[in-house]
Amino acid sequence: MNKAIRTFIPIALGLTLALTGCNTPQKQSKQKQEQIQKETQKDTQITGLQPLNAMTLQITFAEPLLDEEVNPANIDKIKQNIKFDNEMSIVNVPRLKTGAKSTYIVPVTIQKPGTAYTVNYKGGEDQTFEASDEKINIHQAKQVTSDTFEIESFKEDGVTDYANIIEAYRPDRGNLAFQVNNENIDENGKKYQVISSLRDRTITIKSSNGDKIIANYVPFTQAADGRQAPKFRLADGQTLSPGTKYTVSSDWAMIKNPSFNTKEIAPLTIKTAEAIDNKSFQLTLEKDPGMELFAGRSVKLQSEDGSMIQAQYRFSSRKGAVGIFDIKDNKLKSGVKYKVVPTNKWATADNILLIAK
């Protein structure tokens, strides 16, 4: 074989490999990634779907979801994974039902009656379902503070908050936790309506004077203190007028006793303030309120030079009369005295001082 032929063969072979992509690391890596993606999509296909009520779906996957796929910190990405049409979306992460392998309670935006929806997971096979117009049966509405009211339901009436039947919350629910099957029937044959996450939910409240107000759900209050009594609060600065009848209505709840008459309710009284570190402190009320009334509240700390620091209640930190607050975008200065000033008059704090460590 002459030199020209010997030179031509490797060049031609190299050209062939370049054109076909055979055996290149980049091509192999891409193919491997595509294969993994296909296998992952196959494993997480939706195999069962049931609308439970106007704001809740129950979805079964072929395999359990990964931890990262049910982590609240990843909510925006999870919303992209579970895609609906007709402007529907999830409002919080899927929660695995106690005792189930891969069946999840999934809170969604309010379904429109008569609408057929399509959903898929990570671009997998489409699933369709008809909207549910079923509303949650709520027993009563009741005033709690000058700007907050609650709506209460009872397990005895066949209504359960999803916190009682999901694996993530089971260890902390004590004797409130129980198990239901795929039809949400317990071991005694009792069927339950399921209240899913109330994150970003609203309720309408109308006064006897004709005023209509939208109230927002107060986070982490829907299954607090052993009750199913989520709190709803008027916008900052708004209050319920004493001596007025209010009626509550909702596109996701049917309230048996929807009206209440308002009265003057004194604000909470802060008794002491004690620093934990330079970013947090605890406030102690004069008495235990008996329910989660710290939620969503904030205070300002006024230093001796008149400057202000904002602090927000740490959700679910209340122990009796004590709640923890966290400093926002600042730090306490060691040895400085701060005056506690509750925002929006939710509490009084007469000459209550916080001394930073």
N, C-alpha and C positions, 0 to 999 in steps of 0.2 A: 504494500500500500504506500503510495507516494505521500509526500509531506502535505500537499494541498488537500488530499482526502482526509488525512489524519486531523488536520486543522478544522475542516468543515464539520465533521461529525459532532464534536462537543458543542460547537456553536449552534448547530441545528437543534441538538437536544436541549440546550439551554433556552433557545427560542420557543421550542414546543412547551416546555415546562412553564415558561413565563406566560404564554398564551392560555394554557389550560388551567394554570393555578395549582397544579398538582404538587403536593408535598411542601407547599410554602407554609411557614408557621402562621402567617396572618390569616390565610385561608382556613387552615385547620382550626385556629382559635375562633374565627367567626362561625364556622360550622358547628363547633362544640357549643358555643353560646346559644345559637339558634336551636340546637337540639335540647339543651337544658331548658330554654324558655318554653319550647313546645311541650316537654314533659311536665314542667311546672303547671302550665295552663291545663293540661290534661288532668293532673292530680287534683287541681282546685276547681274543677268544673262544678257548677251548680246541679245538684241531682234532685232537689226538692225545694219547693217554694210555696209558702202559704201566707196570704195577708191576714193578720190577726185582728186588726182594727184600723181605723183611719190613719194612724201614725206608726204602725208597727208591722214589720214582716218577720216571718220565721223562715230562715234559709238553711238548707242542708247542702254541704259540699261533699265531694267524693272523699276528700281527706281533710283533717283538721288544718286550720289556718296557722301560719307561723306566728310566733310571738310578736314580731314586728308588724304583722298585719292586723293586730288587734290592740296595738299600743296607742293610747290617746295622743301621744306626742306626734304621731304620724297621721293624724286625721286628714290632712289635706291630700296626702298621697293615697290614703285608703279611699277617699272620695273618687279619685281618678281610677282606682282599681275596680270599684263597683259602679258601673255606669248604667244610668237609666235614660229613657227618653221622656218626652212630655214634661221637661223641667223638674223632674223629681231628682232628689239626691238623698244620701244618708245624712243624718244630723249628728251622729256619734258612732263610735266604733262598734262592730259586731261583738256580742258577748255570748260565749259558749254556755249552753244550758247545763245545769247540774245533772250528771249522769249520762250526758250525751257524748258521742264521739266527735261529731262534726256538725251539730245543729245549733244555730245561733239566733239570738234575738237581735233584730236589726231595726233601729229607729230611723224613720224616713220623714221627709216633708209630707204635709197632709195630702192624702190621695184625693183626687177629684172624682166624685161619683160618676159612674158611667164610662170611665176612661180605661182603656186597655194599655197596660204598660209593658215595656220590654226592658230586660236587664241582662247584663252579662258581666262576667268576672275576668278581668285582664284580657279582654278581647276574645274570650271563649265563646261557646255556643250560646245563642240568645235564648232566654226564657221569657215567657209572657204570662201575665196574670191580670185579672180584672180588679179594679179598685174596690176596696172595702169601704162601706159607708158606716160601719159600726163605730159608735162612740163609747168611751169608757164611762161606766156608771159610777158617778161620784155622789156621795151622800149629802154633803153640805158645804156651804161657803161660810167663812167666819172672819171677822176683823181680828187682826193680831196686834198691830200698832197703828200709829196715825197715818202711815203711808203703806202699810202692808196687810194683806189678807191671805188666808189659806183655803184650800179646797181639800176635803178629807174623804177618803174612801176606806173600806174595811174588808179585810180578808174574809170575814164571816159572810159578806155579801157576794162572795165569788169574784173579788177583784184583788189582784196582787201586784205589788211593785216588782219590776224585774230583778231588783236587788235580792229578792228572796229566792229566786230560782236559777241564778247564774253562778257558775263556778268561781268567777273572779271575786265575788263578794261573800261566798259561802262561809269562809273561816271567821268573818267578823259579824255574821248575822245571828249567831247563836241559835236559839230555838225558833227564830223567825224563818230560818232557812228550811226549805223543803224541796221535794222533787216532783216534777210533773212529766207526763209522757209527751209524745209528739202532738197530741190533741189538747195538751195543757190540762190534763185530768190527773188528780193526785191519786194516791193509793187507796183512798176511800171512795173514789168514783166522783169526786167533786170537780167540776170544770171551772176554770178561771179565765177572766179577762186579764190581759197583761199590760201594765203601764210601762212602756219603754222609756228611754232617756228623755227628760224634759228640757234638755239643753236647747237654748234659743227659742223655746216655746213662748207664746203669748196668750193672754186671755183678755176678753173685753169686759169692762165693768161700766154699767150705766146707772146714773143717779136718778132719783125720782124727779129731779129738776130737768132731766133730759140730757145732761152732760154725758158724753161717751168717752171713756178713757181706755187706752191700751196699757195693760200691766205686763211686766216682764217676769219670767221665772227667775227666782233667786237660786243660783247654783248650789248643789249639794244639800238641798232641803227636802227632796221628794221622799226620802226614806230615812230621815233622821229621827233620833230619839225614840226609835221603836214604833213610829207612827207613819202612816201613809198620808201625809198632810203637807204637800209642797206649798211653799210660800211664793206669792207674787207681789211685786212692788211697783208702785207708781214711779214715774220718771223723777229724777232729782228735783227737789223743790216743790213737788206736788204732794198734797195731803188729802185725806178723806175728810169731808166736811162733817163735823159732829151733828147728830140729830137728823141725819139724812139716810134714806133707804137706798141701798145699792143692790143691783141685780147682776149676777155674773153669767156670762154665756161664752161658749167656745165651739170651735169647729172640730174639736177632738174629744170633748167631754159632754156628757149628759148629766146635769146636776139636779138631783132630786129636790133639794132645798137651796135654791140659788141666791136667795135674798138675805140681807142682814141690815140691821139698823146700827149706824155708827154712834160711838160715844167718845168722849174725851179719854184718851189713854195716856198716862204720864210716860215720859221717856224713861229709859233705863238710867240707873244711877251708877256712875263709876266711882268705886271706893278707893282703889289704889292703882298705881302704875309701877312696874318693876322691870328694869332692863335685863335682858338675857345675854345679849352681846351688842356689838355696835351696829347690827342690822335688824334686830328684833327685840320685842318686849312683850310683856303680858299685862293685860288689864283685868282687874277683878271687880265684878259688879257687887253692889250692896247685897244682892241675893241672887240665888240661882233662878234664872228665868224659866227653867223647866223645858225649854225648847230652843231650837237653833235660831236665836235672834241677832247674833253677831254677823251672820252671813251677809256678805256684800257691803258691809259697813267700813268706813274709813275714819281716821282722825288726823288732825294736824298737830305737829309738835312745834310750839313757839319758843324759840331760844330767848335768852336774856337781851340779845341785841335786836329782837323783833323779827328775825328771819324765820321762815316756816319750812318744816319738813313733812312730807306726806307719808302716811303709813296705811296699809290695807290689811284687813283681817285675813288670817291664813285659814282657808276653808277647812272645815271639819276638825279644827284644833280645840274646840271648846271642851272643857272638863268642868262641868257644873257651872260655877259663876265666873270661871277664868277662861279667857280667850287670848290667843297669840296674834300679834300684829307684826307685819314686816315692813321695813323702811323701803321706800321706792326711790331709786336713783340717788341715794345719798347714804351718809353714815352718821351715827351719833358721835359727838366729840366727848371724849373722856372727861368726866368731872363737871360737865355743863348741865345746868338745870333746864328742863323743858316743861312748858305748861301744856297740858293735854286739852285739845279743843276738838270735840266731836263735830263732824261735818253733817249738815242737814238736820241738826237737832235730834238725832236718834237717841242721844244720851246726854246727861248733864255730868259735868266734871268740875265741881266747884273747887278751885285752887288745888287741883290734883297735879302734882309735879313728878316728872320722871327724871331721875338723876342717872346720867350715862356712866357706865363703868369705864 
